[in-house]
Amino acid sequence: QVQLVESGGGSVQAGGSLRLSCAASGLTFSSYAMGWFRQAPGKERDFVAAISWLGGTTYYSDSVKGRFTISRDNAKNSVGLQMNNLKPDDTAVYYCRIDVVGGTYWGQGTQVTVSS
């Protein structure tokens, strides 16, 4: 069974940094692209970043481009999200996601809170 577990969330002041990690199990991790999404209170879940299966191609939403960096370690079945220069608008629950044949899987989410 596919399982995704996020970690690394927390509370920081504006301008600070956090690094999120997502550990995957139950699948051949290196065969799939991975993505990060976030959901702020009262809002829809939005795309943040994605990375191709070998890590050679990355995508970012305009709101995080230049501040966030997505990476992956296929040997460790994990994907990371380095978040720098955090802003209060980045406050949300962050989820990792994978799309495989037969379904989409989400982690349980990790809370990121940025204070001004």
N, C-alpha and C positions, 0 to 999 in steps of 0.2 A: 504494500500500500504506500502511495506517495505521501510523504510528510515534509512540510516546510516549517522551520522554527526560526523566528527572528530573535535577535538580541541586540543590545547596544543602545537602546533608547534612554532618555533621561531628560533632565532639565538643565538648560544653559541660558546664559544671557545673550542678548543680541550681539552678533559678531563672533560668537564662539563656534566651536566645532564639535561634531559627534561622528562616530563611525558605526554604522549598522552592519550587521551580518545576518545572513540567512543560510542555514544549514539544511541541505536536502537529503532525503533518503528514500529508498524504495523505487529508484529508477536509475537509468543510465544518464547521469547528470550531464555529461559532456555532449549529449546529443541534442540538447534543447537550449533555445534562447531563454533568458530570464528577465524578469521585469520587477521594478519597484513602483508601487502606487501609494497614495496617501489619501486619508479622509479626515477632513476637519469637522468639528461639531456642526451639525445642521447642513452639511454640504455633501455632494456626491464624491465618490471615490475617483480620484484623478491620477492620470499617468504622471510618473516622475522621470523614470529612466529605464532603459533596457539595454541588454548586451547580447550579442550573437553567441552561438554555441561555442565558438573558439575564442571569443573575446575580441575579435578584430574589428568589430563594428559596434558602436554605441550610439544611443539616441537619448536626447534629453528634452524635457519640456522647456519652453522659453523661460519660465519662471525660475528655473534652477541652473540653467546653462551658465557655465563659467564658475559656479560655486560648488556644485556636486560632481562627484566622479564615481561611476559604477565600475566594478571590476569583478573578476571571478577567478577562482582557483579550482580547476577541474579535478586536481589530485585530492582536494579536500572536500569536494562536493559543496562548495560554498560560493556565495555571491556577496559582495560588500557594497556599501554606499558610503563614501566619504563625503561629509557635509560640512562645508566651510562657510564662514561669513553668514551664519544663520540669522534669520529675521523672524520677528514675531509671526508673520504670515506663514512661516514654515511649520507652525504648531499643528500637529495632526497625529493620527495613528498611521504608522507606516507598515505596509504589507509587501511581502514578496509574492510573486506569482509565477507559475509555469503553466504553459499550454502543452499538453501531450495528446497523442491520439486517444480520443475517447473522453477527454475532459480537461477542465481547467482547475488548478489547485492553488489555494491561498494559504499563507501562514496565518497565525493567530493575531499577528500585529504587534507592534511595539510603539509605545507612546513617546513622542518627542514634543517637548514644551520649551518654547523660546520666549523669554521675558524681555521686555524693553528696559 
